[in-house]
Amino acid sequence: MPSVLIKIKRLIIAKQYSFTLKAETEMFADSLTEDQVLESILNANGIKKILRSTSPYR
């Protein structure tokens, strides 16, 4: 399991996360609850696709 996914899971368990407005919009569009998204992340075995941020603030 990639170390990035492990870090994400640890942050979720510690309740140290927040959703972006875009993520919330996508959750609403797909009729998903926050709990469903978190459960999916915690049960993930790996990351299939990685998108690099193009934000100038990163």
PyMOL commands that set and color helices and strands:
alter all, ss='L'
color gray80, all
select helices_A, chain A and resi 3-13+21-29+34-42
alter helices_A, ss='H'
color red, helices_A
deselect
rebuild
show_as cartoon
